[in-house]
């Protein structure tokens, strides 16, 4: 059978690093308060000349270099983002042009923090359906553009950045030993819309708006929803938590990550945590964490890796793959 194998990966971060202490003169908060409740110590914030498209392009080029490929080898670009450069066209098309790629097709995917997981699952279907042989999957965000910098409950949580992988069609046996995407589970439930949203949009206010969040409500639902899709993914693949080599969760909050891993029985040493370095970068979160774990040698060829995310909507999902 056809499998979607990770051929390469890459990442890009804005130049500016904003430490927790930098917020102390802006809102009523402290480094101790932020670290204790979230695990975040710093985040990157985009400058005026750094956009979702420019960061996405940089991550894409890094992934292509890692794969030993060029834009000419790519058939499809799927960009996961909630902070596009323009209302339209899709920022994926802008990245396509920036890469000098004038063939194939490109589109954006909007599932907020779950976007990259949704995008990997979608790219896998395009590959297995024969519509693409190689897909560039990118998560890129500039959430700093939609933050209310006077709201201490949200402005300290988010950062900017981008990550990418190249997926390539390869033949597999149809067993758990195959490299590539092995199983996925995606969910959403719009009843939770008002718990995490942006209070603007072209069809409603005609403005971009700012991020609004009921933090306690999100936390209350997060662990149960995350374990739901992960257990469904385990069941589809016929494995247990003990079979995993690495768990790469969405980097929103260290307490959510720890509680989810504990509930699922995933050993702490198998969990990749980068929330302290990047904050919550929404759709860029999972590929940025992947890039760190690959670069430092933790994730190696043949490892069984679980990706997971939850975002506004609510949306949530998991993808199991062998690296």
C-alpha positions in Angstrom: 0.0 0.0 0.0 1.0 3.6 -0.4 2.3 5.4 2.7 3.1 9.1 3.2 6.7 9.1 4.5 8.4 12.1 6.1 11.3 12.9 3.8 12.5 16.1 5.5 11.5 18.8 8.0 12.4 22.4 8.9 11.5 25.4 11.0 11.8 29.2 11.2 11.4 31.6 14.0 11.3 35.4 14.2 14.4 37.3 15.2 13.0 38.9 18.3 12.7 36.9 21.5 10.3 38.2 24.2 11.0 37.0 27.7 8.4 36.8 30.5 10.0 39.7 32.3 9.3 41.9 29.2 5.6 41.8 30.1 6.0 43.1 33.6 5.9 46.7 32.5 2.9 46.1 30.2 0.4 44.1 32.2 0.1 42.9 35.8 2.0 39.7 35.7 5.4 38.2 36.5 7.8 35.6 35.2 7.0 33.3 38.2 3.2 33.6 37.5 3.6 32.7 33.8 6.0 29.8 34.3 4.0 28.3 37.2 0.7 28.3 35.2 1.9 27.6 31.7 5.5 26.5 31.6 6.3 29.3 29.1 9.6 31.2 29.6 9.9 33.0 26.3 8.4 33.3 22.8 9.4 34.8 19.4 7.5 37.8 18.1 7.5 38.8 14.4 8.8 42.1 13.2 7.0 44.2 10.6 9.0 42.5 7.8 8.3 39.0 9.1 4.9 37.5 8.1 3.1 34.2 8.0 4.2 33.9 4.4 7.9 34.8 5.0 8.2 32.5 8.0 6.4 29.7 6.1 8.7 30.1 3.1 11.8 29.9 5.4 10.5 26.7 7.1 9.6 25.2 3.7 13.0 25.9 2.3 14.6 24.3 5.4 12.4 21.2 5.0 13.2 21.0 1.3 17.0 21.2 2.0 16.6 18.5 4.7 14.9 16.3 2.1 17.4 17.0 -0.6 14.6 18.3 -2.8 13.7 21.5 -4.6 10.3 23.2 -5.2 10.2 21.5 -8.6 9.8 18.2 -6.8 6.6 19.3 -4.9 3.1 18.7 -6.2 1.1 20.3 -3.4 1.5 22.8 -0.6 -0.9 22.6 2.4 -0.5 25.6 4.8 -2.1 25.4 8.2 -2.7 28.9 9.6 -5.2 31.1 11.4 -3.2 34.3 10.6 -3.0 34.5 6.8 -1.2 37.4 5.1 -4.5 38.3 3.4 -8.2 37.4 3.7 -7.5 35.9 0.2 -5.8 34.6 -1.7 -4.6 31.7 0.4 -1.2 32.4 1.9 -0.1 28.9 0.6 -0.3 30.4 -2.9 1.9 33.3 -1.9 4.4 30.8 -0.4 4.2 28.8 -3.6 5.1 31.9 -5.6 7.9 32.9 -3.2 9.4 29.4 -3.7 9.3 30.0 -7.5 6.9 27.1 -7.9 4.5 27.6 -10.8 3.1 24.1 -11.1 0.9 21.9 -8.8 -1.6 23.5 -6.4 -1.7 25.0 -2.9 -4.3 25.9 -0.3 -4.7 27.0 3.3 -6.2 24.9 6.1 -7.9 26.6 9.0 -8.3 24.4 12.2 -6.5 26.8 14.5 -4.0 25.0 16.8 -5.0 21.6 15.3 -4.2 22.9 11.8 -0.9 21.1 11.3 -2.3 17.7 12.4 -5.4 18.2 10.1 -3.0 19.2 7.3 -0.8 16.1 7.7 -3.9 13.9 7.7 -5.2 15.7 4.6 -1.9 15.5 2.7 -1.8 11.8 3.5 -5.2 11.4 1.8 -4.0 13.3 -1.3 -0.9 11.1 -1.5 -2.8 7.8 -1.0 -5.4 9.0 -3.5 -2.8 9.5 -6.2 -3.3 13.2 -6.6 0.2 14.1 -5.3 3.5 12.3 -4.9 5.2 14.9 -2.7 3.5 17.4 -0.4 4.9 20.3 1.5 2.9 20.6 4.8 3.5 23.9 6.6 2.3 25.3 9.9 3.0 29.1 10.1 1.5 31.7 12.4 1.9 35.3 13.5 -0.5 35.3 16.4 1.2 38.4 17.8 -0.9 40.3 15.2 -4.2 39.3 16.8 -3.4 39.6 20.5 -4.8 42.2 22.8 -1.6 43.2 24.5 -3.6 44.7 27.4 -5.2 41.3 28.2 -2.7 39.5 30.6 -4.7 36.2 30.3 -3.9 35.8 26.6 -1.0 38.0 25.5 1.6 36.1 27.5 0.6 32.7 26.0 1.3 33.0 22.3 4.2 33.4 20.0 5.1 33.4 16.3 6.9 30.8 14.1 6.7 28.2 11.4 7.5 24.5 10.8 7.2 22.2 7.8 7.6 18.7 6.7 7.9 17.1 3.2 5.7 14.0 2.8 6.5 11.6 0.0 4.6 8.6 -1.4 6.4 5.3 -0.7 5.3 1.6 -0.8 4.6 -0.1 2.5 3.5 -3.5 3.6 0.4 -2.3 5.3 1.7 -3.1 8.7 2.7 -1.1 11.8 6.3 -1.6 10.8 5.8 0.7 7.7 7.4 4.1 7.7 5.0 7.1 7.2 1.5 8.0 8.4 -0.1 5.0 10.0 -3.3 6.2 11.5 -5.2 9.5 12.3 -8.3 10.7 14.2 -9.8 14.1 13.7 -12.7 15.8 15.6 -14.5 19.1 16.0 -17.4 20.5 17.9 -18.7 24.0 17.2 -20.7 24.2 20.4 -17.4 25.3 22.1 -16.8 28.2 19.6 -17.2 31.0 22.2 -14.5 29.5 24.5 -11.6 30.3 22.2 -12.2 32.7 19.2 -11.2 35.9 17.5 -13.8 38.7 17.9 -13.6 39.9 14.3 -13.8 38.8 10.7 -14.7 40.0 7.1 -18.3 38.8 7.3 -19.1 40.1 10.8 -17.2 43.1 11.9 -15.0 43.8 8.8 -12.0 43.9 11.1 -9.3 41.4 12.1 -10.3 41.4 15.8 -8.4 40.0 18.8 -8.1 36.6 20.4 -10.5 35.9 23.3 -10.3 32.8 25.5 -12.0 31.3 28.5 -8.8 29.7 29.8 -10.4 27.6 32.5 -13.0 26.2 30.1 -10.4 25.3 27.5 -8.3 23.5 30.2 -11.4 21.7 31.5 -12.1 20.1 28.1 -8.5 19.7 26.8 -7.3 16.6 28.5 -10.5 14.6 27.8 -10.6 15.6 24.2 -7.0 14.9 23.6 -7.1 11.4 25.1 -10.3 10.6 23.1 -8.6 11.1 19.7 -5.3 9.5 20.8 -7.1 6.4 22.1 -9.0 6.2 18.8 -5.7 6.4 16.9 -4.1 3.7 19.0 -7.1 1.5 18.4 -6.9 2.0 14.6 -3.2 1.2 14.6 -3.5 -1.7 17.1 -0.9 -0.3 19.5 -0.7 1.0 23.1 1.1 4.0 24.7 4.0 1.7 25.6 4.7 1.1 21.9 5.4 4.8 21.3 8.9 6.2 21.0 7.9 9.9 21.1 4.8 11.9 21.9 4.8 15.4 20.2 1.8 17.3 21.6 0.6 20.8 20.8 2.6 23.2 22.9 -0.1 25.3 24.6 0.4 24.7 28.3 2.8 22.4 30.2 0.1 21.4 32.7 -2.2 20.2 29.9 0.7 18.3 28.3 1.7 16.6 31.6 -1.9 15.7 32.5 -2.6 14.2 29.0 0.6 12.1 29.0 -0.2 10.8 32.5 -3.8 9.9 31.7 -2.6 8.0 28.6 0.2 6.3 30.4 2.9 7.9 28.2 6.2 8.0 30.0 7.5 11.5 30.8 10.8 10.9 29.0 9.0 10.2 25.8 7.2 13.6 25.7 8.7 16.4 23.6 8.2 19.8 25.3 9.1 23.1 23.8 6.4 25.3 25.2 9.1 27.0 27.4 11.0 28.2 24.3 8.2 29.1 21.8 4.9 29.6 23.8 1.8 28.6 21.9 2.4 29.1 18.2 -0.9 27.5 17.2 -0.5 25.5 13.9 3.3 26.0 14.0 3.5 24.4 17.4 3.8 20.7 16.5 6.2 21.1 13.6 8.4 23.4 15.6 8.5 20.8 18.4 9.3 18.1 15.8 12.2 20.2 14.5 13.8 20.6 17.9 13.5 16.9 18.7 14.9 15.9 15.2 17.7 18.4 15.4 18.9 17.3 18.9 18.8 13.6 17.8 15.9 12.4 19.9 13.6 11.5 16.9 15.4 9.1 14.6 14.5 7.1 11.5 12.2 4.3 12.4 10.8 5.8 15.6 7.1 5.6 16.2 5.8 9.2 16.8 2.4 10.5 17.9 1.4 14.0 17.0 -1.6 15.7 18.8 -3.3 19.1 19.0 -6.4 20.9 20.1 -7.6 24.3 19.0 -10.4 26.8 18.8 -13.7 25.6 17.4 -13.0 23.2 19.2 -11.0 21.1 16.9 -8.7 18.3 18.0 -6.8 15.4 16.4 -4.0 13.0 16.4 -1.7 11.4 13.8 0.5 8.4 14.3 3.5 8.0 12.0 6.8 6.1 11.8 9.6 8.5 11.2 
